[in-house]
Amino acid sequence: MNLHIPTLIGRKRDGEHLPANEIRALIDGYVSGEVPDYQMSAFAMAVFFKGMNAEETAALTRSMLESGDVFEHPPGHPLVVDKHSTGGIGDKVSLPLAPLVACTGAWVPMVSGRGLGITGGTLDKLESIPGFNVSVSLEAAQRQLSEIGVVMMGQTERFCPADKKLYSLRDVSGTVPSIPLITASIMSKKLAESLDKLVLDVKFGSGAFMKTEKDARTLADAMIAVGKEMNVEVHALLNPMSEPLGRTVGNALEVIESLECLDGGGPADLRELVLDLAEKISPVSRKELEALLDDGSARRKFDEIVQAHGGDPADLPNLAKIHQAPMIRELPAPDTGTIVAVDAGLIGQASLQLGAGRSRATDAVNPAVGFDQILKCGEHVHQGKPLCRIHADNLVDFEMASALLDQAFKIQP
């Protein structure tokens, strides 16, 4: 198709709705290099200001997911499902959820991302398990799905290459907070897994990308609409991220807490959210899901995942020793009273400063640092008793984290 790109950009700038074949030609041209970055930046900015309707967003999503390889499941395959979170602080839900849902007979081809900014990434958490390899080819991933029903991997070079290019461009062109572009980015990667069902965990609050429930609902509705256009059953749950999920923040610390959940324990809020999300995509009841957590089935499946990805399940009980930070100290409560706020955003900033996250995609992460034993809203604390423990590399980092956490916890007498 012979497409005049400046005209297309101008039409979107003026608020026109673009046909699917023109959007496809634009994305194909961008991936091949015929459409340069400066024109794609202009297009992204036009979308940022003028938006896209559901048909356009679905066309953009389809063009991006079909820009590379997609999962191809054999005839008569089991139900294929996945979950996506828009990111949060202490959000380790994928780690218990994927093995739990795989225990129900469904296939879970979970392609995940790395943390960027204050929100953590599933791949970074998994890589704190010694030997765990997230760089899996699509062929190997499909074999593993047929063998154990679940794979937890990163995006390959040929998986949604259009999204990889466009995401980097949005990051430097001020167009990240565009609902259609966010929707296409998330949904292209998830729908390239060739899913039957998808559940979305859409966060809002100080520790989330979407700060208000209204914005989170707008994003959720846009993703549900794209799912409908593409014949995939999509559910969305809106969840506050005003305080961290669970009681840990940091890569190895969150894996340890996930193992507690897989062993039928762990924090109540983590277990509830895992079950809330799993229930939407599983072929079994919530009661059966609870039983799979409590009887060890989900934990055994996680051990299988670790083994399949090159790790040793025998290392899992020793993660606290394997990744022990040089300095582990308690943060004492300044007053006696009830905790009325635990600012997830500030805790995320503190974990980033400690080295648990990354400011740029090329930054390394430290699996050992972070926070555990975090007290939650509604809990009572006595002056001098710990609000949490800080795992830091050195005294300077500890003091920096302490200063941020002093602001994060609010105590009322």
C-alpha atoms as a printed R data frame, in Angstrom:
    type eleno elety resid chain resno       x       y      z
1   ATOM     1    CA   MET     A     1   0.000   0.000  0.000
2   ATOM     2    CA   ASN     A     2   1.376   3.386 -1.043
3   ATOM     3    CA   LEU     A     3   0.785   5.571  2.000
4   ATOM     4    CA   HIS     A     4   1.678   9.255  2.282
5   ATOM     5    CA   ILE     A     5   2.710   9.418  5.953
6   ATOM     6    CA   PRO     A     6   2.531  13.236  6.436
7   ATOM     7    CA   THR     A     7  -1.084  13.172  5.189
8   ATOM     8    CA   LEU     A     8  -1.978  10.333  7.544
9   ATOM     9    CA   ILE     A     9  -0.391  12.188 10.493
10  ATOM    10    CA   GLY     A    10  -2.290  15.336  9.528
11  ATOM    11    CA   ARG     A    11  -5.596  13.496  9.369
12  ATOM    12    CA   LYS     A    12  -5.084  12.020 12.843
13  ATOM    13    CA   ARG     A    13  -3.952  15.445 14.115
14  ATOM    14    CA   ASP     A    14  -7.292  16.818 12.884
15  ATOM    15    CA   GLY     A    15  -9.224  14.101 14.716
16  ATOM    16    CA   GLU     A    16 -10.095  11.790 11.818
17  ATOM    17    CA   HIS     A    17 -10.608   8.064 12.393
18  ATOM    18    CA   LEU     A    18  -8.081   6.037 10.419
19  ATOM    19    CA   PRO     A    19  -8.975   2.773  8.630
20  ATOM    20    CA   ALA     A    20  -7.321  -0.454  9.755
21  ATOM    21    CA   ASN     A    21  -5.367  -0.971  6.525
22  ATOM    22    CA   GLU     A    22  -3.662   2.439  6.878
23  ATOM    23    CA   ILE     A    23  -2.725   1.758 10.514
24  ATOM    24    CA   ARG     A    24  -1.310  -1.629  9.431
25  ATOM    25    CA   ALA     A    25   0.734   0.000  6.654
26  ATOM    26    CA   LEU     A    26   2.102   2.591  9.091
27  ATOM    27    CA   ILE     A    27   3.192  -0.047 11.640
28  ATOM    28    CA   ASP     A    28   4.670  -2.331  8.953
29  ATOM    29    CA   GLY     A    29   6.606   0.636  7.549
30  ATOM    30    CA   TYR     A    30   7.888   1.578 11.003
31  ATOM    31    CA   VAL     A    31   9.117  -1.945 11.788
32  ATOM    32    CA   SER     A    32  10.834  -2.237  8.383
33  ATOM    33    CA   GLY     A    33  12.521   1.152  8.812
34  ATOM    34    CA   GLU     A    34  10.702   2.885  5.936
35  ATOM    35    CA   VAL     A    35   8.847   5.128  8.407
36  ATOM    36    CA   PRO     A    36  11.466   7.042 10.437
37  ATOM    37    CA   ASP     A    37  11.302   7.742 14.158
38  ATOM    38    CA   TYR     A    38  10.461  11.422 13.669
39  ATOM    39    CA   GLN     A    39   7.305  10.597 11.715
40  ATOM    40    CA   MET     A    40   6.251   7.932 14.208
41  ATOM    41    CA   SER     A    41   6.835  10.438 17.028
42  ATOM    42    CA   ALA     A    42   4.545  12.904 15.282
43  ATOM    43    CA   PHE     A    43   1.904  10.202 14.858
44  ATOM    44    CA   ALA     A    44   2.169   9.227 18.544
45  ATOM    45    CA   MET     A    45   1.752  12.865 19.553
46  ATOM    46    CA   ALA     A    46  -1.324  13.176 17.303
47  ATOM    47    CA   VAL     A    47  -2.818  10.098 18.995
48  ATOM    48    CA   PHE     A    48  -1.900  11.534 22.403
49  ATOM    49    CA   PHE     A    49  -3.971  14.662 21.720
50  ATOM    50    CA   LYS     A    50  -6.790  13.255 19.560
51  ATOM    51    CA   GLY     A    51  -7.136   9.700 20.848
52  ATOM    52    CA   MET     A    52  -8.428   6.657 18.972
53  ATOM    53    CA   ASN     A    53 -11.764   4.882 18.983
54  ATOM    54    CA   ALA     A    54 -12.101   1.169 19.838
55  ATOM    55    CA   GLU     A    55 -11.784   0.047 16.192
56  ATOM    56    CA   GLU     A    56  -8.611   2.098 15.651
57  ATOM    57    CA   THR     A    57  -7.078   0.904 18.917
58  ATOM    58    CA   ALA     A    58  -7.870  -2.718 18.010
59  ATOM    59    CA   ALA     A    59  -6.343  -2.210 14.549
60  ATOM    60    CA   LEU     A    60  -3.196  -0.731 16.111
61  ATOM    61    CA   THR     A    61  -3.046  -3.627 18.614
62  ATOM    62    CA   ARG     A    62  -3.505  -6.261 15.887
63  ATOM    63    CA   SER     A    63  -0.872  -4.643 13.657
64  ATOM    64    CA   MET     A    64   1.619  -4.566 16.530
65  ATOM    65    CA   LEU     A    65   1.019  -8.149 17.675
66  ATOM    66    CA   GLU     A    66   1.250  -9.443 14.089
67  ATOM    67    CA   SER     A    67   4.509  -7.531 13.492
68  ATOM    68    CA   GLY     A    68   6.395 -10.608 14.729
69  ATOM    69    CA   ASP     A    69   5.937 -14.160 15.988
70  ATOM    70    CA   VAL     A    70   2.857 -15.271 17.917
71  ATOM    71    CA   PHE     A    71   2.097 -18.386 19.948
72  ATOM    72    CA   GLU     A    72   0.503 -21.126 17.835
73  ATOM    73    CA   HIS     A    73  -1.319 -23.678 19.956
74  ATOM    74    CA   PRO     A    74  -2.146 -27.147 18.578
75  ATOM    75    CA   PRO     A    75  -5.727 -28.174 17.719
76  ATOM    76    CA   GLY     A    76  -7.716 -29.254 20.761
77  ATOM    77    CA   HIS     A    77  -5.409 -27.397 23.156
78  ATOM    78    CA   PRO     A    78  -6.533 -26.626 26.734
79  ATOM    79    CA   LEU     A    79  -7.892 -23.229 27.734
80  ATOM    80    CA   VAL     A    80  -5.088 -20.638 27.253
81  ATOM    81    CA   VAL     A    81  -5.112 -17.807 29.796
82  ATOM    82    CA   ASP     A    82  -2.961 -15.089 31.332
83  ATOM    83    CA   LYS     A    83  -2.986 -12.108 33.667
84  ATOM    84    CA   HIS     A    84  -1.500  -8.631 33.319
85  ATOM    85    CA   SER     A    85  -0.910  -6.019 35.998
86  ATOM    86    CA   THR     A    86  -0.409  -2.355 35.167
87  ATOM    87    CA   GLY     A    87   2.282  -2.329 37.875
88  ATOM    88    CA   GLY     A    88   2.508  -1.594 41.561
89  ATOM    89    CA   ILE     A    89   4.702  -1.689 44.658
90  ATOM    90    CA   GLY     A    90   5.206  -5.141 46.129
91  ATOM    91    CA   ASP     A    91   3.060  -6.612 43.345
92  ATOM    92    CA   LYS     A    92   4.338 -10.170 43.132
93  ATOM    93    CA   VAL     A    93   0.971 -11.699 42.118
94  ATOM    94    CA   SER     A    94   2.249 -13.351 38.914
95  ATOM    95    CA   LEU     A    95   4.597 -15.631 40.839
96  ATOM    96    CA   PRO     A    96   1.885 -17.522 42.762
97  ATOM    97    CA   LEU     A    97  -0.861 -17.021 40.148
98  ATOM    98    CA   ALA     A    98   0.834 -18.657 37.139
99  ATOM    99    CA   PRO     A    99   1.539 -22.021 38.841
100 ATOM   100    CA   LEU     A   100  -1.835 -21.973 40.616
101 ATOM   101    CA   VAL     A   101  -3.785 -21.541 37.369
102 ATOM   102    CA   ALA     A   102  -1.581 -24.109 35.589
103 ATOM   103    CA   CYS     A   103  -2.684 -26.641 38.248
104 ATOM   104    CA   THR     A   104  -6.265 -26.331 36.939
105 ATOM   105    CA   GLY     A   105  -5.372 -27.729 33.516
106 ATOM   106    CA   ALA     A   106  -5.260 -24.359 31.744
107 ATOM   107    CA   TRP     A   107  -2.136 -23.274 29.847
108 ATOM   108    CA   VAL     A   108  -0.410 -20.083 31.030
109 ATOM   109    CA   PRO     A   109   2.059 -18.641 28.469
110 ATOM   110    CA   MET     A   110   3.162 -15.708 30.666
111 ATOM   111    CA   VAL     A   111   5.345 -13.219 28.789
112 ATOM   112    CA   SER     A   112   6.403 -10.625 31.367
113 ATOM   113    CA   GLY     A   113   8.473  -7.455 31.595
114 ATOM   114    CA   ARG     A   114  11.164  -5.914 33.724
115 ATOM   115    CA   GLY     A   115  10.662  -3.209 36.321
116 ATOM   116    CA   LEU     A   116  11.076   0.403 35.274
117 ATOM   117    CA   GLY     A   117  10.797   3.359 37.626
118 ATOM   118    CA   ILE     A   118   9.220   2.599 40.981
119 ATOM   119    CA   THR     A   119   7.253  -0.472 39.850
120 ATOM   120    CA   GLY     A   120   8.903  -3.889 39.960
121 ATOM   121    CA   GLY     A   121   9.040  -6.433 37.137
122 ATOM   122    CA   THR     A   122   8.238 -10.144 37.230
123 ATOM   123    CA   LEU     A   123  11.404 -11.063 35.298
124 ATOM   124    CA   ASP     A   124  13.673  -9.328 37.831
125 ATOM   125    CA   LYS     A   125  12.004 -11.218 40.661
126 ATOM   126    CA   LEU     A   126  12.336 -14.572 38.896
127 ATOM   127    CA   GLU     A   127  15.995 -13.903 38.103
128 ATOM   128    CA   SER     A   128  16.743 -13.627 41.840
129 ATOM   129    CA   ILE     A   129  16.305 -17.420 41.795
130 ATOM   130    CA   PRO     A   130  19.797 -18.771 40.912
131 ATOM   131    CA   GLY     A   131  19.944 -20.117 37.358
132 ATOM   132    CA   PHE     A   132  16.396 -19.059 36.404
133 ATOM   133    CA   ASN     A   133  16.512 -18.304 32.665
134 ATOM   134    CA   VAL     A   134  13.767 -16.032 31.301
135 ATOM   135    CA   SER     A   135  15.270 -15.894 27.776
136 ATOM   136    CA   VAL     A   136  13.241 -18.673 26.198
137 ATOM   137    CA   SER     A   137  12.637 -19.097 22.460
138 ATOM   138    CA   LEU     A   138   9.047 -19.294 21.269
139 ATOM   139    CA   GLU     A   139   9.597 -22.909 20.153
140 ATOM   140    CA   ALA     A   140  10.962 -23.889 23.585
141 ATOM   141    CA   ALA     A   141   8.125 -21.976 25.299
142 ATOM   142    CA   GLN     A   142   5.496 -23.874 23.310
143 ATOM   143    CA   ARG     A   143   7.175 -27.203 24.165
144 ATOM   144    CA   GLN     A   144   7.232 -26.280 27.861
145 ATOM   145    CA   LEU     A   145   3.543 -25.315 27.744
146 ATOM   146    CA   SER     A   146   2.629 -28.752 26.429
147 ATOM   147    CA   GLU     A   147   4.828 -30.434 29.089
148 ATOM   148    CA   ILE     A   148   3.986 -28.537 32.313
149 ATOM   149    CA   GLY     A   149   1.233 -26.100 31.238
150 ATOM   150    CA   VAL     A   150   3.109 -22.869 32.079
151 ATOM   151    CA   VAL     A   151   6.073 -20.768 30.960
152 ATOM   152    CA   MET     A   152   7.319 -17.504 32.542
153 ATOM   153    CA   MET     A   153   9.500 -15.704 30.017
154 ATOM   154    CA   GLY     A   154  10.630 -12.366 28.631
155 ATOM   155    CA   GLN     A   155   9.796 -10.847 25.268
156 ATOM   156    CA   THR     A   156  11.901 -12.407 22.462
157 ATOM   157    CA   GLU     A   157  13.405 -10.312 19.656
158 ATOM   158    CA   ARG     A   158  10.670 -11.487 17.287
159 ATOM   159    CA   PHE     A   159   7.801 -11.052 19.763
160 ATOM   160    CA   CYS     A   160   5.902  -7.794 19.106
161 ATOM   161    CA   PRO     A   161   8.913  -5.913 17.648
162 ATOM   162    CA   ALA     A   162   6.609  -2.990 16.796
163 ATOM   163    CA   ASP     A   163   5.820  -2.550 20.486
164 ATOM   164    CA   LYS     A   164   9.508  -2.633 21.429
165 ATOM   165    CA   LYS     A   165  10.310   0.138 18.939
166 ATOM   166    CA   LEU     A   166   7.256   2.247 19.698
167 ATOM   167    CA   TYR     A   167   7.597   1.917 23.481
168 ATOM   168    CA   SER     A   168  11.169   3.263 23.361
169 ATOM   169    CA   LEU     A   169   9.997   6.136 21.175
170 ATOM   170    CA   ARG     A   170   7.082   7.018 23.475
171 ATOM   171    CA   ASP     A   171   9.468   7.089 26.415
172 ATOM   172    CA   VAL     A   172  11.523   9.914 24.862
173 ATOM   173    CA   SER     A   173   8.724  11.794 23.086
174 ATOM   174    CA   GLY     A   174   6.382  12.533 26.012
175 ATOM   175    CA   THR     A   175   3.618  10.234 24.757
176 ATOM   176    CA   VAL     A   176   3.702   7.452 27.398
177 ATOM   177    CA   PRO     A   177   0.410   8.513 29.134
178 ATOM   178    CA   SER     A   178  -1.797   7.965 26.049
179 ATOM   179    CA   ILE     A   179  -4.651   5.510 26.729
180 ATOM   180    CA   PRO     A   180  -4.781   4.097 23.142
181 ATOM   181    CA   LEU     A   181  -0.987   3.684 23.036
182 ATOM   182    CA   ILE     A   182  -0.866   2.095 26.510
183 ATOM   183    CA   THR     A   183  -3.735  -0.202 25.523
184 ATOM   184    CA   ALA     A   184  -2.099  -1.297 22.264
185 ATOM   185    CA   SER     A   185   1.243  -1.843 24.008
186 ATOM   186    CA   ILE     A   186  -0.217  -4.058 26.749
187 ATOM   187    CA   MET     A   187  -2.747  -5.906 24.636
188 ATOM   188    CA   SER     A   188  -0.442  -6.598 21.673
189 ATOM   189    CA   LYS     A   189   2.000  -8.461 23.910
190 ATOM   190    CA   LYS     A   190  -0.716 -10.350 25.762
191 ATOM   191    CA   LEU     A   191  -2.839 -11.247 22.724
192 ATOM   192    CA   ALA     A   192   0.266 -12.442 20.851
193 ATOM   193    CA   GLU     A   193   0.110 -15.304 23.360
194 ATOM   194    CA   SER     A   194  -3.043 -16.412 21.446
195 ATOM   195    CA   LEU     A   195  -5.216 -16.355 24.564
196 ATOM   196    CA   ASP     A   196  -8.785 -17.458 25.215
197 ATOM   197    CA   LYS     A   197  -9.068 -15.398 28.415
198 ATOM   198    CA   LEU     A   198  -7.148 -12.524 29.979
199 ATOM   199    CA   VAL     A   199  -7.588 -10.876 33.382
200 ATOM   200    CA   LEU     A   200  -6.254  -7.350 33.966
201 ATOM   201    CA   ASP     A   201  -5.185  -6.066 37.359
202 ATOM   202    CA   VAL     A   202  -5.502  -2.310 36.852
203 ATOM   203    CA   LYS     A   203  -3.919  -0.373 39.709
204 ATOM   204    CA   PHE     A   204  -4.593   3.188 40.835
205 ATOM   205    CA   GLY     A   205  -3.111   5.350 43.568
206 ATOM   206    CA   SER     A   206   0.223   6.751 44.691
207 ATOM   207    CA   GLY     A   207   2.137   3.594 43.794
208 ATOM   208    CA   ALA     A   208   0.541   3.107 40.365
209 ATOM   209    CA   PHE     A   209   0.846   4.577 36.891
210 ATOM   210    CA   MET     A   210  -2.820   5.616 37.011
211 ATOM   211    CA   LYS     A   211  -3.276   7.929 39.975
212 ATOM   212    CA   THR     A   212  -7.102   7.989 40.085
213 ATOM   213    CA   GLU     A   213  -9.777   5.302 39.944
214 ATOM   214    CA   LYS     A   214 -11.418   7.197 37.073
215 ATOM   215    CA   ASP     A   215  -8.244   6.988 34.940
216 ATOM   216    CA   ALA     A   216  -7.853   3.317 35.812
217 ATOM   217    CA   ARG     A   217 -11.443   2.640 34.719
218 ATOM   218    CA   THR     A   218 -10.840   4.462 31.412
219 ATOM   219    CA   LEU     A   219  -7.788   2.275 30.720
220 ATOM   220    CA   ALA     A   220  -9.597  -0.912 31.783
221 ATOM   221    CA   ASP     A   221 -12.561  -0.117 29.525
222 ATOM   222    CA   ALA     A   222 -10.231   0.541 26.575
223 ATOM   223    CA   MET     A   223  -8.492  -2.821 27.046
224 ATOM   224    CA   ILE     A   224 -11.788  -4.688 27.449
225 ATOM   225    CA   ALA     A   225 -13.051  -3.047 24.218
226 ATOM   226    CA   VAL     A   226  -9.945  -4.190 22.318
227 ATOM   227    CA   GLY     A   227 -10.410  -7.722 23.667
228 ATOM   228    CA   LYS     A   228 -14.007  -7.669 22.414
229 ATOM   229    CA   GLU     A   229 -12.916  -6.463 18.960
230 ATOM   230    CA   MET     A   230 -10.390  -9.313 18.844
231 ATOM   231    CA   ASN     A   231 -12.665 -12.049 20.256
232 ATOM   232    CA   VAL     A   232 -10.776 -12.567 23.513
233 ATOM   233    CA   GLU     A   233 -12.642 -12.680 26.826
234 ATOM   234    CA   VAL     A   234 -11.092  -9.917 28.935
235 ATOM   235    CA   HIS     A   235 -11.872  -9.200 32.590
236 ATOM   236    CA   ALA     A   236 -10.548  -6.196 34.505
237 ATOM   237    CA   LEU     A   237 -10.308  -5.700 38.263
238 ATOM   238    CA   LEU     A   238  -9.536  -2.246 39.632
239 ATOM   239    CA   ASN     A   239  -7.310  -2.372 42.711
240 ATOM   240    CA   PRO     A   240  -5.934   0.442 44.890
241 ATOM   241    CA   MET     A   241  -2.171   0.815 45.154
242 ATOM   242    CA   SER     A   242  -2.111   3.330 47.999
243 ATOM   243    CA   GLU     A   243  -0.065   0.941 50.187
244 ATOM   244    CA   PRO     A   244   2.269  -1.867 49.043
245 ATOM   245    CA   LEU     A   245   0.786  -5.293 48.323
246 ATOM   246    CA   GLY     A   246   1.837  -7.793 50.974
247 ATOM   247    CA   ARG     A   247   4.635  -7.033 53.429
248 ATOM   248    CA   THR     A   248   7.705  -7.071 51.142
249 ATOM   249    CA   VAL     A   249   9.168  -4.855 48.421
250 ATOM   250    CA   GLY     A   250  12.336  -5.979 46.610
251 ATOM   251    CA   ASN     A   251  13.119  -8.820 44.248
252 ATOM   252    CA   ALA     A   252  14.316 -11.781 46.381
253 ATOM   253    CA   LEU     A   253  12.160 -10.643 49.321
254 ATOM   254    CA   GLU     A   254   9.055 -10.738 47.105
255 ATOM   255    CA   VAL     A   255   9.918 -14.230 45.848
256 ATOM   256    CA   ILE     A   256  10.182 -15.396 49.475
257 ATOM   257    CA   GLU     A   257   6.732 -13.934 50.206
258 ATOM   258    CA   SER     A   258   5.324 -15.531 47.042
259 ATOM   259    CA   LEU     A   259   6.566 -18.913 48.275
260 ATOM   260    CA   GLU     A   260   4.698 -18.339 51.552
261 ATOM   261    CA   CYS     A   261   1.539 -17.720 49.506
262 ATOM   262    CA   LEU     A   262   2.183 -20.887 47.465
263 ATOM   263    CA   ASP     A   263   2.538 -22.785 50.731
264 ATOM   264    CA   GLY     A   264  -0.965 -21.688 51.769
265 ATOM   265    CA   GLY     A   265   0.163 -18.774 53.953
266 ATOM   266    CA   GLY     A   266   1.548 -15.293 53.379
267 ATOM   267    CA   PRO     A   267  -0.244 -11.961 53.741
268 ATOM   268    CA   ALA     A   268  -4.039 -12.033 53.439
269 ATOM   269    CA   ASP     A   269  -4.173  -9.204 50.860
270 ATOM   270    CA   LEU     A   270  -1.787 -11.051 48.517
271 ATOM   271    CA   ARG     A   271  -3.683 -14.344 48.784
272 ATOM   272    CA   GLU     A   272  -7.042 -12.622 48.211
273 ATOM   273    CA   LEU     A   273  -5.831 -10.809 45.087
274 ATOM   274    CA   VAL     A   274  -4.237 -13.956 43.645
275 ATOM   275    CA   LEU     A   275  -7.559 -15.786 44.119
276 ATOM   276    CA   ASP     A   276  -9.651 -12.849 42.810
277 ATOM   277    CA   LEU     A   277  -7.653 -12.783 39.571
278 ATOM   278    CA   ALA     A   278  -7.229 -16.550 39.161
279 ATOM   279    CA   GLU     A   279 -10.976 -17.053 39.564
280 ATOM   280    CA   LYS     A   280 -11.652 -14.945 36.434
281 ATOM   281    CA   ILE     A   281  -9.559 -17.132 34.116
282 ATOM   282    CA   SER     A   282  -9.624 -20.599 35.710
283 ATOM   283    CA   PRO     A   283 -11.939 -23.463 34.725
284 ATOM   284    CA   VAL     A   284 -12.436 -24.319 38.434
285 ATOM   285    CA   SER     A   285 -14.134 -22.653 41.421
286 ATOM   286    CA   ARG     A   286 -12.527 -20.366 43.984
287 ATOM   287    CA   LYS     A   287 -12.873 -23.116 46.579
288 ATOM   288    CA   GLU     A   288 -10.864 -25.485 44.363
289 ATOM   289    CA   LEU     A   289  -8.243 -22.772 43.809
290 ATOM   290    CA   GLU     A   290  -7.913 -22.300 47.575
291 ATOM   291    CA   ALA     A   291  -7.429 -26.045 47.986
292 ATOM   292    CA   LEU     A   292  -4.643 -26.041 45.355
293 ATOM   293    CA   LEU     A   293  -2.824 -23.350 47.343
294 ATOM   294    CA   ASP     A   294  -3.346 -25.107 50.663
295 ATOM   295    CA   ASP     A   295  -2.506 -28.681 49.672
296 ATOM   296    CA   GLY     A   296   0.893 -27.881 48.126
297 ATOM   297    CA   SER     A   297  -0.132 -28.406 44.482
298 ATOM   298    CA   ALA     A   298   0.634 -24.821 43.425
299 ATOM   299    CA   ARG     A   299   3.993 -24.898 45.221
300 ATOM   300    CA   ARG     A   300   4.960 -28.144 43.490
301 ATOM   301    CA   LYS     A   301   4.043 -26.589 40.146
302 ATOM   302    CA   PHE     A   302   6.259 -23.570 40.927
303 ATOM   303    CA   ASP     A   303   9.129 -25.974 41.652
304 ATOM   304    CA   GLU     A   304   8.493 -27.517 38.212
305 ATOM   305    CA   ILE     A   305   8.659 -24.041 36.637
306 ATOM   306    CA   VAL     A   306  11.984 -23.297 38.370
307 ATOM   307    CA   GLN     A   307  13.411 -26.628 37.198
308 ATOM   308    CA   ALA     A   308  12.202 -26.101 33.611
309 ATOM   309    CA   HIS     A   309  13.833 -22.656 33.498
310 ATOM   310    CA   GLY     A   310  17.234 -23.906 34.663
311 ATOM   311    CA   GLY     A   311  16.993 -23.267 38.404
312 ATOM   312    CA   ASP     A   312  17.157 -25.653 41.343
313 ATOM   313    CA   PRO     A   313  14.037 -25.822 43.566
314 ATOM   314    CA   ALA     A   314  16.349 -26.770 46.471
315 ATOM   315    CA   ASP     A   315  17.623 -23.158 46.434
316 ATOM   316    CA   LEU     A   316  14.184 -21.704 47.155
317 ATOM   317    CA   PRO     A   317  14.171 -22.203 50.964
318 ATOM   318    CA   ASN     A   318  17.634 -20.563 51.097
319 ATOM   319    CA   LEU     A   319  16.903 -17.367 49.158
320 ATOM   320    CA   ALA     A   320  17.191 -15.184 52.277
321 ATOM   321    CA   LYS     A   321  20.765 -16.439 52.772
322 ATOM   322    CA   ILE     A   322  21.668 -16.444 49.080
323 ATOM   323    CA   HIS     A   323  20.614 -12.793 48.785
324 ATOM   324    CA   GLN     A   324  21.411 -11.385 52.220
325 ATOM   325    CA   ALA     A   325  21.979  -7.618 52.154
326 ATOM   326    CA   PRO     A   326  25.069  -6.379 54.060
327 ATOM   327    CA   MET     A   327  22.873  -4.227 56.306
328 ATOM   328    CA   ILE     A   328  19.450  -5.268 57.653
329 ATOM   329    CA   ARG     A   329  17.991  -2.834 60.178
330 ATOM   330    CA   GLU     A   330  14.593  -2.029 61.612
331 ATOM   331    CA   LEU     A   331  12.848   1.305 61.073
332 ATOM   332    CA   PRO     A   332  11.465   2.315 64.501
333 ATOM   333    CA   ALA     A   333   8.035   3.938 64.869
334 ATOM   334    CA   PRO     A   334   8.349   7.586 66.029
335 ATOM   335    CA   ASP     A   335   5.023   7.414 67.939
336 ATOM   336    CA   THR     A   336   2.484   5.002 69.400
337 ATOM   337    CA   GLY     A   337  -0.775   4.704 67.496
338 ATOM   338    CA   THR     A   338  -2.616   3.262 64.508
339 ATOM   339    CA   ILE     A   339  -1.099   3.316 61.039
340 ATOM   340    CA   VAL     A   340  -3.453   5.298 58.791
341 ATOM   341    CA   ALA     A   341  -1.285   5.538 55.640
342 ATOM   342    CA   VAL     A   342   1.640   3.679 54.072
343 ATOM   343    CA   ASP     A   343   2.495   5.652 50.915
344 ATOM   344    CA   ALA     A   344   3.262   3.079 48.224
345 ATOM   345    CA   GLY     A   345   4.772   5.728 45.943
346 ATOM   346    CA   LEU     A   346   7.347   6.799 48.535
347 ATOM   347    CA   ILE     A   347   8.196   3.177 49.363
348 ATOM   348    CA   GLY     A   348   8.651   2.542 45.643
349 ATOM   349    CA   GLN     A   349  10.992   5.548 45.408
350 ATOM   350    CA   ALA     A   350  12.992   4.287 48.383
351 ATOM   351    CA   SER     A   351  13.328   0.796 46.875
352 ATOM   352    CA   LEU     A   352  14.488   2.351 43.597
353 ATOM   353    CA   GLN     A   353  17.149   4.367 45.452
354 ATOM   354    CA   LEU     A   354  18.310   1.201 47.246
355 ATOM   355    CA   GLY     A   355  18.868  -0.473 43.858
356 ATOM   356    CA   ALA     A   356  15.840  -2.794 43.781
357 ATOM   357    CA   GLY     A   357  14.561  -1.082 40.618
358 ATOM   358    CA   ARG     A   358  15.924   0.780 37.617
359 ATOM   359    CA   SER     A   359  15.603   4.343 36.281
360 ATOM   360    CA   ARG     A   360  16.745   3.317 32.781
361 ATOM   361    CA   ALA     A   361  16.117   0.062 30.944
362 ATOM   362    CA   THR     A   362  19.888  -0.671 30.949
363 ATOM   363    CA   ASP     A   363  20.308  -0.378 34.755
364 ATOM   364    CA   ALA     A   364  21.135  -3.498 36.788
365 ATOM   365    CA   VAL     A   365  19.034  -4.412 39.834
366 ATOM   366    CA   ASN     A   366  20.197  -5.677 43.218
367 ATOM   367    CA   PRO     A   367  18.091  -8.728 44.192
368 ATOM   368    CA   ALA     A   368  18.969  -8.486 47.908
369 ATOM   369    CA   VAL     A   369  17.794  -4.979 48.814
370 ATOM   370    CA   GLY     A   370  14.320  -3.766 49.748
371 ATOM   371    CA   PHE     A   371  11.919  -3.934 52.679
372 ATOM   372    CA   ASP     A   372  10.138  -6.662 54.594
373 ATOM   373    CA   GLN     A   373   7.873  -7.016 57.650
374 ATOM   374    CA   ILE     A   374   6.071  -3.853 56.468
375 ATOM   375    CA   LEU     A   375   3.176  -2.895 58.732
376 ATOM   376    CA   LYS     A   376  -0.169  -2.223 57.041
377 ATOM   377    CA   CYS     A   377  -2.904   0.385 57.408
378 ATOM   378    CA   GLY     A   378  -5.101  -0.270 60.449
379 ATOM   379    CA   GLU     A   379  -2.379  -1.976 62.462
380 ATOM   380    CA   HIS     A   380  -1.315  -0.666 65.874
381 ATOM   381    CA   VAL     A   381   2.322   0.091 66.675
382 ATOM   382    CA   HIS     A   382   4.191   1.151 69.821
383 ATOM   383    CA   GLN     A   383   6.850   3.847 69.736
384 ATOM   384    CA   GLY     A   384  10.267   2.346 68.988
385 ATOM   385    CA   LYS     A   385   8.809  -0.887 67.575
386 ATOM   386    CA   PRO     A   386   9.613  -1.640 63.907
387 ATOM   387    CA   LEU     A   387   7.473  -0.291 61.061
388 ATOM   388    CA   CYS     A   388   9.489  -2.501 58.696
389 ATOM   389    CA   ARG     A   389  12.988  -3.813 58.083
390 ATOM   390    CA   ILE     A   390  15.292  -2.151 55.572
391 ATOM   391    CA   HIS     A   391  17.700  -4.345 53.577
392 ATOM   392    CA   ALA     A   392  20.464  -2.063 52.256
393 ATOM   393    CA   ASP     A   393  23.956  -2.253 50.772
394 ATOM   394    CA   ASN     A   394  25.464   0.329 53.111
395 ATOM   395    CA   LEU     A   395  24.730   2.962 55.777
396 ATOM   396    CA   VAL     A   396  24.275   5.794 53.266
397 ATOM   397    CA   ASP     A   397  21.572   3.849 51.409
398 ATOM   398    CA   PHE     A   398  19.939   2.834 54.700
399 ATOM   399    CA   GLU     A   399  19.714   6.440 55.895
400 ATOM   400    CA   MET     A   400  18.325   7.605 52.555
401 ATOM   401    CA   ALA     A   401  15.644   4.899 52.660
402 ATOM   402    CA   SER     A   402  14.853   5.688 56.305
403 ATOM   403    CA   ALA     A   403  14.247   9.355 55.456
404 ATOM   404    CA   LEU     A   404  11.775   8.453 52.701
405 ATOM   405    CA   LEU     A   405  10.013   5.836 54.820
406 ATOM   406    CA   ASP     A   406   9.645   8.261 57.716
407 ATOM   407    CA   GLN     A   407   7.409  10.273 55.344
408 ATOM   408    CA   ALA     A   408   5.601   7.181 54.016
409 ATOM   409    CA   PHE     A   409   4.152   5.957 57.326
410 ATOM   410    CA   LYS     A   410   1.443   8.081 58.953
411 ATOM   411    CA   ILE     A   411   0.493   7.227 62.555
412 ATOM   412    CA   GLN     A   412  -2.511   8.562 64.460
413 ATOM   413    CA   PRO     A   413  -2.590   8.353 68.271
